[in-house]
Amino acid sequence: MTDTEKNNTTSFLSSNFKPDLSDEAFRRLATHIQQTYGINLWQKRQLVTSRLAAPLRAKGYSNFNEFIDHLLRTNDQGEVTLLLDKLTTNYTFFMREQEHLEFFRKNIIPDLLERHKSDKTLSIWSAGCSTGEEPYNLTMYFMDALGSSASSWDTRILATDISNRALTAAKEGVYELPATVPNEWKRRYFTHEGGDTYRVQPFVRDNVIFQKFNLMDPIQFKRKFDLIFCRNVMIYFDQPTKDSLVERFFAATNPGGYFLISYSENLSPGTPYRRIAPATFQKPR
Ligand SMILES: C[S@@+](CC[C@H](N)C(=O)[O-])C[C@H]1O[C@@H](n2cnc3c(N)ncnc32)[C@H](O)[C@@H]1O
């Protein structure tokens, strides 16, 4: 097919797409997303319509129902990827909630390094890492704390997300850095690509293992974790989904291990984690 023919086909398909998201189509899609990925879209009908209409039109669907029928019938991975890339919110940045990171630097890092001084191995998970700023940021804190002995430690961070688009950007590791990133870090941990754009250095990138993982799936990693960051992820889930995920995080945490959420979240009062500071929890030893 020539480019002109392709364009003609696209415009033919586009003109046929009906952009109204019916009550029935929205109910089916929101139910599917909530059951499969935990994300609560019930108040976000406008967002669903605006983020999906153009890509569905471009793919040749004639309405939302046709897309949902296809998705539910085939679980077509191409369409699942499109859906997740469009409907997840990947907003994140370096030094997010800096006061929280300062608490982490001053209190949690020294405790973990002390407790692991003989095996020199930490088990860390950035759950819902989006485009990678969080796990790279944590790596920089650990490298600062370890200094010249960093190479004798295993501080590799498992960083997971369900969005392919976010994970691709994360592996690329190129960012416009906010002014809150210290100049010293810009020199040590990045290469300058021009303007505000910086690329994470390979030795920092190598400390992070990116993996696609749906937090609704059973948590069955080889090791339990000394530290889990899950900030600004559960805000998209309803309370029962959140409570059951926290239970699974707890089971996957080593005794004495830490669990950090964001300042805008909280855990249910019945959580087995012990709250040690705002948005900061610990599993009893
Ligand atoms: C707003 S970002 C948070 C990024 C970072 N943790 C922070 O605090 O800046 C939320 C991330 O959670 C991911 N997410 C949402 N539901 C998920 C699920 N069921 N499994 C894994 N990741 C999920 C989204 O794809 C998105 O990248």
The ligand as a Gaussian input file, in Angstrom:
#p B3LYP/6-31G(d) Opt

LIG

0 1
 C        2.055000       8.793000      39.374000
 S        3.112000       7.457000      38.978000
 C        4.130000       7.366000      40.446000
 C        5.595000       7.384000      40.132000
 C        6.512000       7.465000      41.348000
 N        6.316000       6.344000      42.214000
 C        6.328000       8.757000      42.090000
 O        5.884000       8.781000      43.230000
 O        6.650000       9.803000      41.529000
 C        2.015000       6.047000      39.175000
 C        2.506000       4.824000      38.401000
 O        1.783000       3.671000      38.852000
 C        1.636000       2.800000      37.758000
 N        0.553000       1.827000      38.025000
 C       -0.771000       2.071000      38.134000
 N       -1.439000       0.926000      38.333000
 C       -0.514000      -0.064000      38.368000
 C       -0.570000      -1.477000      38.538000
 N       -1.740000      -2.121000      38.698000
 N        0.573000      -2.176000      38.506000
 C        1.772000      -1.540000      38.328000
 N        1.905000      -0.215000      38.158000
 C        0.772000       0.517000      38.171000
 C        1.329000       3.733000      36.593000
 O        1.591000       3.131000      35.349000
 C        2.224000       4.927000      36.901000
 O        3.435000       4.883000      36.190000

